[in-house]
Amino acid sequence: MEHSGINLSLFCVADPTDGFTNIPLKDWNFELQKPYDIPLEERYSFQNGVHKLWVCADDKPHDPNSHTQPRTEIRITGLNYSSGVWQFEGYAFVPNGTSGATIAQIHGSAKGATTIILRIYNGDMRYYSYGLTAKNLYDKWFRVNIIHNVDKGKLKVFINGTKRFGVKDKGPGEMYFKCGVYGAPANISYYMESRWKDIKNTQEGQVN
């Protein structure tokens, strides 16, 4: 639509959270996972509203019985879902040098351990190790929105309010959101870090 030479469509872009209801998160909704043999304060801090999470490539997994890669992550607990339309939102910061690190994910699916993984490789964000989502994200705050429509089996990823990626999910399951740093299976930097603030969990429509 144009009027007097101005493209009015530029002013009508919907925010990804439109139509969603915020679910207030309490301290207990933030479950921290970190290398099992290291005190939490050596891999996590929370100051001035910013969660800082870091891990090293030779750290132990989060559980002595696990064979997974090292991680320091926030699991949104108490809000598992298996139907409906859910959204994760947060502002992330990844310092230059962090590579091969998952910074956000949906855990759980009918096929595999996760529904979606967003990884940083050399400053670019990818869906797992492929599917380029955004470029040049080092050393700046950026807004991340992940929308999961379980009933339709669809995922959307928005960066700074703009849709950058869409894909089918991997089938229904018991799911929840996570963010932080989790080493990829290969090609990871020794030190991995992400920071998060203003983390929100929302659900489409009115929540009783």
PyRosetta script that sets phi, psi and omega in degrees:
from pyrosetta import init, pose_from_sequence

init()
pose = pose_from_sequence("MEHSGINLSLFCVADPTDGFTNIPLKDWNFELQKPYDIPLEERYSFQNGVHKLWVCADDKPHDPNSHTQPRTEIRITGLNYSSGVWQFEGYAFVPNGTSGATIAQIHGSAKGATTIILRIYNGDMRYYSYGLTAKNLYDKWFRVNIIHNVDKGKLKVFINGTKRFGVKDKGPGEMYFKCGVYGAPANISYYMESRWKDIKNTQEGQVN")
pose.set_psi(1, 133.3)
pose.set_omega(1, 179.2)
pose.set_phi(2, -128.6)
pose.set_psi(2, 147.2)
pose.set_omega(2, 177.9)
pose.set_phi(3, -148.2)
pose.set_psi(3, 122.2)
pose.set_omega(3, -179.3)
pose.set_phi(4, 55.1)
pose.set_psi(4, 37.8)
pose.set_omega(4, 176.5)
pose.set_phi(5, 81.2)
pose.set_psi(5, 2.6)
pose.set_omega(5, -178.7)
pose.set_phi(6, -105.2)
pose.set_psi(6, 130.4)
pose.set_omega(6, 177.3)
pose.set_phi(7, -80.9)
pose.set_psi(7, 102.7)
pose.set_omega(7, -175.3)
pose.set_phi(8, -72.3)
pose.set_psi(8, -15.4)
pose.set_omega(8, 179.2)
pose.set_phi(9, -63.6)
pose.set_psi(9, -23.2)
pose.set_omega(9, 178.3)
pose.set_phi(10, -65.4)
pose.set_psi(10, -21.5)
pose.set_omega(10, -176.1)
pose.set_phi(11, -102.3)
pose.set_psi(11, 8.4)
pose.set_omega(11, -174.3)
pose.set_phi(12, -121.4)
pose.set_psi(12, 25.7)
pose.set_omega(12, -179.5)
pose.set_phi(13, -78.8)
pose.set_psi(13, 124.4)
pose.set_omega(13, -178.3)
pose.set_phi(14, -75.3)
pose.set_psi(14, 143.0)
pose.set_omega(14, 174.2)
pose.set_phi(15, -77.4)
pose.set_psi(15, 141.6)
pose.set_omega(15, -178.1)
pose.set_phi(16, -62.2)
pose.set_psi(16, -18.6)
pose.set_omega(16, -179.7)
pose.set_phi(17, -90.0)
pose.set_psi(17, -3.2)
pose.set_omega(17, 178.8)
pose.set_phi(18, -59.0)
pose.set_psi(18, 131.6)
pose.set_omega(18, 179.7)
pose.set_phi(19, 86.3)
pose.set_psi(19, -0.1)
pose.set_omega(19, 178.9)
pose.set_phi(20, -105.6)
pose.set_psi(20, 149.5)
pose.set_omega(20, 177.9)
pose.set_phi(21, -108.2)
pose.set_psi(21, 127.6)
pose.set_omega(21, -179.7)
pose.set_phi(22, -70.6)
pose.set_psi(22, 137.0)
pose.set_omega(22, 174.9)
pose.set_phi(23, -107.0)
pose.set_psi(23, 106.4)
pose.set_omega(23, -176.2)
pose.set_phi(24, -55.9)
pose.set_psi(24, 131.1)
pose.set_omega(24, -179.7)
pose.set_phi(25, -97.3)
pose.set_psi(25, 132.6)
pose.set_omega(25, 175.9)
pose.set_phi(26, -98.1)
pose.set_psi(26, 170.0)
pose.set_omega(26, 179.6)
pose.set_phi(27, -56.9)
pose.set_psi(27, -37.1)
pose.set_omega(27, -176.0)
pose.set_phi(28, -71.9)
pose.set_psi(28, -15.0)
pose.set_omega(28, 176.3)
pose.set_phi(29, -73.8)
pose.set_psi(29, -13.3)
pose.set_omega(29, -178.5)
pose.set_phi(30, -101.6)
pose.set_psi(30, 95.7)
pose.set_omega(30, 178.5)
pose.set_phi(31, -94.3)
pose.set_psi(31, 123.3)
pose.set_omega(31, -176.8)
pose.set_phi(32, -92.8)
pose.set_psi(32, 132.6)
pose.set_omega(32, 173.1)
pose.set_phi(33, -117.7)
pose.set_psi(33, 131.1)
pose.set_omega(33, -176.7)
pose.set_phi(34, -149.6)
pose.set_psi(34, 169.9)
pose.set_omega(34, 178.2)
pose.set_phi(35, -53.0)
pose.set_psi(35, 130.9)
pose.set_omega(35, -168.3)
pose.set_phi(36, -64.6)
pose.set_psi(36, -22.4)
pose.set_omega(36, -174.7)
pose.set_phi(37, -102.2)
pose.set_psi(37, 10.2)
pose.set_omega(37, -176.9)
pose.set_phi(38, -122.5)
pose.set_psi(38, 135.4)
pose.set_omega(38, 177.1)
pose.set_phi(39, -58.9)
pose.set_psi(39, 145.8)
pose.set_omega(39, -176.6)
pose.set_phi(40, -55.0)
pose.set_psi(40, -41.1)
pose.set_omega(40, -175.4)
pose.set_phi(41, -66.3)
pose.set_psi(41, -11.1)
pose.set_omega(41, 176.5)
pose.set_phi(42, -89.9)
pose.set_psi(42, -1.9)
pose.set_omega(42, 178.6)
pose.set_phi(43, -137.3)
pose.set_psi(43, 1.8)
pose.set_omega(43, -176.3)
pose.set_phi(44, -154.6)
pose.set_psi(44, 142.2)
pose.set_omega(44, 171.5)
pose.set_phi(45, -143.7)
pose.set_psi(45, 156.4)
pose.set_omega(45, 177.0)
pose.set_phi(46, -137.1)
pose.set_psi(46, 108.8)
pose.set_omega(46, -178.1)
pose.set_phi(47, -140.2)
pose.set_psi(47, 135.4)
pose.set_omega(47, 176.9)
pose.set_phi(48, 52.4)
pose.set_psi(48, 39.6)
pose.set_omega(48, 177.2)
pose.set_phi(49, 79.6)
pose.set_psi(49, 4.8)
pose.set_omega(49, -177.3)
pose.set_phi(50, -110.9)
pose.set_psi(50, 124.1)
pose.set_omega(50, 172.2)
pose.set_phi(51, -87.1)
pose.set_psi(51, 121.2)
pose.set_omega(51, 175.9)
pose.set_phi(52, -111.4)
pose.set_psi(52, 123.7)
pose.set_omega(52, -177.0)
pose.set_phi(53, -127.8)
pose.set_psi(53, 133.0)
pose.set_omega(53, 179.9)
pose.set_phi(54, -144.3)
pose.set_psi(54, 159.1)
pose.set_omega(54, -178.3)
pose.set_phi(55, -155.5)
pose.set_psi(55, 157.4)
pose.set_omega(55, 177.3)
pose.set_phi(56, -113.9)
pose.set_psi(56, 152.8)
pose.set_omega(56, -173.1)
pose.set_phi(57, -62.4)
pose.set_psi(57, -26.4)
pose.set_omega(57, -179.7)
pose.set_phi(58, -99.3)
pose.set_psi(58, 13.4)
pose.set_omega(58, 174.3)
pose.set_phi(59, -68.4)
pose.set_psi(59, 158.8)
pose.set_omega(59, 175.1)
pose.set_phi(60, -76.3)
pose.set_psi(60, 162.2)
pose.set_omega(60, 174.3)
pose.set_phi(61, -68.8)
pose.set_psi(61, -179.1)
pose.set_omega(61, -175.9)
pose.set_phi(62, -78.3)
pose.set_psi(62, -11.9)
pose.set_omega(62, -177.6)
pose.set_phi(63, -142.2)
pose.set_psi(63, 138.3)
pose.set_omega(63, -178.5)
pose.set_phi(64, -59.1)
pose.set_psi(64, -25.1)
pose.set_omega(64, -178.4)
pose.set_phi(65, -93.6)
pose.set_psi(65, 2.4)
pose.set_omega(65, -178.4)
pose.set_phi(66, -93.0)
pose.set_psi(66, 147.6)
pose.set_omega(66, 175.4)
pose.set_phi(67, -113.5)
pose.set_psi(67, 20.8)
pose.set_omega(67, -179.1)
pose.set_phi(68, -83.4)
pose.set_psi(68, 170.8)
pose.set_omega(68, 178.7)
pose.set_phi(69, -70.3)
pose.set_psi(69, 160.2)
pose.set_omega(69, 179.0)
pose.set_phi(70, -65.3)
pose.set_psi(70, 149.3)
pose.set_omega(70, -177.9)
pose.set_phi(71, -152.0)
pose.set_psi(71, 152.3)
pose.set_omega(71, 160.1)
pose.set_phi(72, -134.2)
pose.set_psi(72, 108.2)
pose.set_omega(72, -171.1)
pose.set_phi(73, -136.5)
pose.set_psi(73, 154.4)
pose.set_omega(73, 168.5)
pose.set_phi(74, -98.7)
pose.set_psi(74, 122.2)
pose.set_omega(74, 171.4)
pose.set_phi(75, -99.7)
pose.set_psi(75, 127.0)
pose.set_omega(75, 173.9)
pose.set_phi(76, -77.8)
pose.set_psi(76, 104.2)
pose.set_omega(76, -175.6)
pose.set_phi(77, -101.5)
pose.set_psi(77, 157.6)
pose.set_omega(77, -179.6)
pose.set_phi(78, 83.2)
pose.set_psi(78, -0.7)
pose.set_omega(78, -179.3)
pose.set_phi(79, -131.7)
pose.set_psi(79, 36.9)
pose.set_omega(79, 174.3)
pose.set_phi(80, -60.9)
pose.set_psi(80, 150.4)
pose.set_omega(80, -178.8)
pose.set_phi(81, -142.4)
pose.set_psi(81, 156.0)
pose.set_omega(81, 178.1)
pose.set_phi(82, -140.0)
pose.set_psi(82, 2.2)
pose.set_omega(82, 177.4)
pose.set_phi(83, -156.4)
pose.set_psi(83, 171.8)
pose.set_omega(83, 178.4)
pose.set_phi(84, 85.6)
pose.set_psi(84, -167.0)
pose.set_omega(84, -179.5)
pose.set_phi(85, -122.5)
pose.set_psi(85, 119.5)
pose.set_omega(85, -174.8)
pose.set_phi(86, -123.6)
pose.set_psi(86, 154.1)
pose.set_omega(86, -178.2)
pose.set_phi(87, -140.2)
pose.set_psi(87, 137.5)
pose.set_omega(87, 170.5)
pose.set_phi(88, -106.0)
pose.set_psi(88, 137.0)
pose.set_omega(88, 175.1)
pose.set_phi(89, -137.4)
pose.set_psi(89, 141.7)
pose.set_omega(89, 175.5)
pose.set_phi(90, -169.2)
pose.set_psi(90, 160.4)
pose.set_omega(90, 174.5)
pose.set_phi(91, -103.7)
pose.set_psi(91, 125.7)
pose.set_omega(91, -174.3)
pose.set_phi(92, -115.3)
pose.set_psi(92, 153.9)
pose.set_omega(92, 175.2)
pose.set_phi(93, -139.3)
pose.set_psi(93, 127.2)
pose.set_omega(93, 179.3)
pose.set_phi(94, -123.3)
pose.set_psi(94, 118.2)
pose.set_omega(94, -178.5)
pose.set_phi(95, -73.4)
pose.set_psi(95, 150.0)
pose.set_omega(95, 178.0)
pose.set_phi(96, -54.0)
pose.set_psi(96, 132.4)
pose.set_omega(96, 178.7)
pose.set_phi(97, 111.2)
pose.set_psi(97, -26.9)
pose.set_omega(97, 175.9)
pose.set_phi(98, -71.7)
pose.set_psi(98, 123.5)
pose.set_omega(98, -178.9)
pose.set_phi(99, -148.5)
pose.set_psi(99, 147.4)
pose.set_omega(99, -177.4)
pose.set_phi(100, 73.2)
pose.set_psi(100, 28.4)
pose.set_omega(100, -176.4)
pose.set_phi(101, -116.7)
pose.set_psi(101, 127.3)
pose.set_omega(101, 170.0)
pose.set_phi(102, -74.3)
pose.set_psi(102, 126.4)
pose.set_omega(102, 179.7)
pose.set_phi(103, -108.5)
pose.set_psi(103, -16.8)
pose.set_omega(103, 176.9)
pose.set_phi(104, -153.2)
pose.set_psi(104, 147.2)
pose.set_omega(104, 179.8)
pose.set_phi(105, -159.3)
pose.set_psi(105, 161.7)
pose.set_omega(105, 164.7)
pose.set_phi(106, -110.1)
pose.set_psi(106, 118.5)
pose.set_omega(106, 179.9)
pose.set_phi(107, -89.5)
pose.set_psi(107, 138.8)
pose.set_omega(107, 178.4)
pose.set_phi(108, 102.5)
pose.set_psi(108, 140.5)
pose.set_omega(108, 175.5)
pose.set_phi(109, -177.4)
pose.set_psi(109, 171.3)
pose.set_omega(109, 175.8)
pose.set_phi(110, -74.8)
pose.set_psi(110, -25.3)
pose.set_omega(110, -177.2)
pose.set_phi(111, -126.3)
pose.set_psi(111, 97.9)
pose.set_omega(111, 179.5)
pose.set_phi(112, 96.8)
pose.set_psi(112, 178.0)
pose.set_omega(112, -174.9)
pose.set_phi(113, -80.5)
pose.set_psi(113, -22.0)
pose.set_omega(113, -174.0)
pose.set_phi(114, -132.5)
pose.set_psi(114, 155.1)
pose.set_omega(114, 174.8)
pose.set_phi(115, -91.9)
pose.set_psi(115, -38.9)
pose.set_omega(115, 177.6)
pose.set_phi(116, -152.4)
pose.set_psi(116, 145.1)
pose.set_omega(116, 173.5)
pose.set_phi(117, -131.6)
pose.set_psi(117, 132.3)
pose.set_omega(117, 174.3)
pose.set_phi(118, -111.9)
pose.set_psi(118, 116.2)
pose.set_omega(118, -176.1)
pose.set_phi(119, -115.4)
pose.set_psi(119, 149.9)
pose.set_omega(119, 173.3)
pose.set_phi(120, -102.4)
pose.set_psi(120, 123.9)
pose.set_omega(120, 172.6)
pose.set_phi(121, -124.6)
pose.set_psi(121, 113.5)
pose.set_omega(121, 176.5)
pose.set_phi(122, 51.1)
pose.set_psi(122, 40.9)
pose.set_omega(122, 175.6)
pose.set_phi(123, 89.0)
pose.set_psi(123, -8.0)
pose.set_omega(123, 178.5)
pose.set_phi(124, -103.8)
pose.set_psi(124, 147.3)
pose.set_omega(124, 177.5)
pose.set_phi(125, -98.6)
pose.set_psi(125, 134.4)
pose.set_omega(125, 179.6)
pose.set_phi(126, -130.1)
pose.set_psi(126, 154.8)
pose.set_omega(126, 170.9)
pose.set_phi(127, -82.3)
pose.set_psi(127, 108.8)
pose.set_omega(127, -168.0)
pose.set_phi(128, 55.3)
pose.set_psi(128, -125.5)
pose.set_omega(128, -178.8)
pose.set_phi(129, -103.2)
pose.set_psi(129, 8.0)
pose.set_omega(129, -178.6)
pose.set_phi(130, -138.5)
pose.set_psi(130, -158.5)
pose.set_omega(130, 176.4)
pose.set_phi(131, 53.8)
pose.set_psi(131, 69.5)
pose.set_omega(131, -179.2)
pose.set_phi(132, -54.6)
pose.set_psi(132, 125.4)
pose.set_omega(132, -177.6)
pose.set_phi(133, -105.5)
pose.set_psi(133, -42.6)
pose.set_omega(133, 179.8)
pose.set_phi(134, -157.2)
pose.set_psi(134, 155.5)
pose.set_omega(134, -177.2)
pose.set_phi(135, -120.2)
pose.set_psi(135, 157.6)
pose.set_omega(135, 171.0)
pose.set_phi(136, 56.1)
pose.set_psi(136, 58.7)
pose.set_omega(136, -177.3)
pose.set_phi(137, -101.7)
pose.set_psi(137, -2.6)
pose.set_omega(137, -178.9)
pose.set_phi(138, -61.2)
pose.set_psi(138, 143.3)
pose.set_omega(138, 167.3)
pose.set_phi(139, 58.2)
pose.set_psi(139, 37.3)
pose.set_omega(139, 175.2)
pose.set_phi(140, -152.4)
pose.set_psi(140, 149.4)
pose.set_omega(140, 174.3)
pose.set_phi(141, -78.6)
pose.set_psi(141, 134.6)
pose.set_omega(141, 176.4)
pose.set_phi(142, -139.1)
pose.set_psi(142, 146.6)
pose.set_omega(142, -177.4)
pose.set_phi(143, -88.7)
pose.set_psi(143, 132.3)
pose.set_omega(143, 179.7)
pose.set_phi(144, -117.6)
pose.set_psi(144, 126.8)
pose.set_omega(144, 173.5)
pose.set_phi(145, -127.9)
pose.set_psi(145, 125.2)
pose.set_omega(145, 176.0)
pose.set_phi(146, -118.6)
pose.set_psi(146, 119.4)
pose.set_omega(146, 179.2)
pose.set_phi(147, -110.1)
pose.set_psi(147, 127.8)
pose.set_omega(147, -179.5)
pose.set_phi(148, -121.3)
pose.set_psi(148, 110.6)
pose.set_omega(148, 173.9)
pose.set_phi(149, -94.6)
pose.set_psi(149, 96.4)
pose.set_omega(149, -173.9)
pose.set_phi(150, -65.8)
pose.set_psi(150, -43.1)
pose.set_omega(150, -175.1)
pose.set_phi(151, -64.2)
pose.set_psi(151, -32.3)
pose.set_omega(151, 178.1)
pose.set_phi(152, -97.0)
pose.set_psi(152, -6.9)
pose.set_omega(152, 178.4)
pose.set_phi(153, 68.0)
pose.set_psi(153, 38.2)
pose.set_omega(153, -175.5)
pose.set_phi(154, -125.2)
pose.set_psi(154, 145.2)
pose.set_omega(154, 176.7)
pose.set_phi(155, -124.3)
pose.set_psi(155, 141.8)
pose.set_omega(155, 174.0)
pose.set_phi(156, -132.3)
pose.set_psi(156, 141.7)
pose.set_omega(156, 177.2)
pose.set_phi(157, -121.9)
pose.set_psi(157, 127.1)
pose.set_omega(157, 176.4)
pose.set_phi(158, -115.3)
pose.set_psi(158, 136.3)
pose.set_omega(158, 173.1)
pose.set_phi(159, -119.9)
pose.set_psi(159, 122.6)
pose.set_omega(159, -176.9)
pose.set_phi(160, 54.0)
pose.set_psi(160, 39.3)
pose.set_omega(160, 174.6)
pose.set_phi(161, 83.2)
pose.set_psi(161, -1.9)
pose.set_omega(161, -179.0)
pose.set_phi(162, -110.5)
pose.set_psi(162, 131.7)
pose.set_omega(162, 178.2)
pose.set_phi(163, -66.4)
pose.set_psi(163, 124.9)
pose.set_omega(163, -178.3)
pose.set_phi(164, -116.6)
pose.set_psi(164, -12.1)
pose.set_omega(164, -173.9)
pose.set_phi(165, -163.4)
pose.set_psi(165, 143.6)
pose.set_omega(165, 174.2)
pose.set_phi(166, -144.8)
pose.set_psi(166, 142.8)
pose.set_omega(166, -176.7)
pose.set_phi(167, -158.9)
pose.set_psi(167, 157.0)
pose.set_omega(167, 172.7)
pose.set_phi(168, -72.5)
pose.set_psi(168, 147.7)
pose.set_omega(168, 177.4)
pose.set_phi(169, -81.6)
pose.set_psi(169, -171.5)
pose.set_omega(169, -175.5)
pose.set_phi(170, -109.7)
pose.set_psi(170, 26.8)
pose.set_omega(170, 177.7)
pose.set_phi(171, 96.2)
pose.set_psi(171, 162.2)
pose.set_omega(171, -174.6)
pose.set_phi(172, -70.3)
pose.set_psi(172, 161.8)
pose.set_omega(172, 179.0)
pose.set_phi(173, -179.3)
pose.set_psi(173, -169.1)
pose.set_omega(173, 174.1)
pose.set_phi(174, -96.7)
pose.set_psi(174, 110.4)
pose.set_omega(174, -167.1)
pose.set_phi(175, -122.3)
pose.set_psi(175, 156.9)
pose.set_omega(175, 175.3)
pose.set_phi(176, -157.6)
pose.set_psi(176, 159.9)
pose.set_omega(176, -177.8)
pose.set_phi(177, -91.7)
pose.set_psi(177, 149.8)
pose.set_omega(177, 175.5)
pose.set_phi(178, -141.2)
pose.set_psi(178, 154.7)
pose.set_omega(178, 173.0)
pose.set_phi(179, -150.8)
pose.set_psi(179, 159.4)
pose.set_omega(179, -178.9)
pose.set_phi(180, 140.8)
pose.set_psi(180, -130.0)
pose.set_omega(180, 175.0)
pose.set_phi(181, -139.6)
pose.set_psi(181, 131.2)
pose.set_omega(181, -179.7)
pose.set_phi(182, -143.1)
pose.set_psi(182, 119.3)
pose.set_omega(182, -174.3)
pose.set_phi(183, -63.1)
pose.set_psi(183, 138.3)
pose.set_omega(183, 175.0)
pose.set_phi(184, -70.7)
pose.set_psi(184, 167.0)
pose.set_omega(184, 179.5)
pose.set_phi(185, -62.4)
pose.set_psi(185, -25.6)
pose.set_omega(185, -177.7)
pose.set_phi(186, -154.1)
pose.set_psi(186, 165.2)
pose.set_omega(186, 174.4)
pose.set_phi(187, 57.5)
pose.set_psi(187, 54.0)
pose.set_omega(187, 179.1)
pose.set_phi(188, -111.4)
pose.set_psi(188, 150.1)
pose.set_omega(188, 174.2)
pose.set_phi(189, -73.2)
pose.set_psi(189, 159.4)
pose.set_omega(189, -179.7)
pose.set_phi(190, -66.1)
pose.set_psi(190, -44.9)
pose.set_omega(190, 179.8)
pose.set_phi(191, -107.1)
pose.set_psi(191, 132.9)
pose.set_omega(191, -179.6)
pose.set_phi(192, -131.9)
pose.set_psi(192, 134.3)
pose.set_omega(192, -176.9)
pose.set_phi(193, -147.5)
pose.set_psi(193, 142.6)
pose.set_omega(193, 165.4)
pose.set_phi(194, -141.8)
pose.set_psi(194, 154.8)
pose.set_omega(194, 177.2)
pose.set_phi(195, -123.4)
pose.set_psi(195, 146.0)
pose.set_omega(195, -177.4)
pose.set_phi(196, -137.3)
pose.set_psi(196, 144.0)
pose.set_omega(196, 174.2)
pose.set_phi(197, -146.6)
pose.set_psi(197, 162.4)
pose.set_omega(197, 177.7)
pose.set_phi(198, 53.7)
pose.set_psi(198, 45.4)
pose.set_omega(198, 178.8)
pose.set_phi(199, -74.0)
pose.set_psi(199, 132.1)
pose.set_omega(199, -179.3)
pose.set_phi(200, -135.2)
pose.set_psi(200, 150.3)
pose.set_omega(200, 172.3)
pose.set_phi(201, -123.4)
pose.set_psi(201, 123.8)
pose.set_omega(201, -177.0)
pose.set_phi(202, -129.3)
pose.set_psi(202, 159.6)
pose.set_omega(202, 178.9)
pose.set_phi(203, -131.3)
pose.set_psi(203, 141.4)
pose.set_omega(203, -178.5)
pose.set_phi(204, -67.2)
pose.set_psi(204, 138.1)
pose.set_omega(204, 178.7)
pose.set_phi(205, 83.9)
pose.set_psi(205, -166.0)
pose.set_omega(205, -178.4)
pose.set_phi(206, -88.2)
pose.set_psi(206, 135.4)
pose.set_omega(206, 180.0)
pose.set_phi(207, -105.7)
pose.set_psi(207, 123.9)
pose.set_omega(207, 179.3)
pose.set_phi(208, -81.5)
pose.dump_pdb("model.pdb")
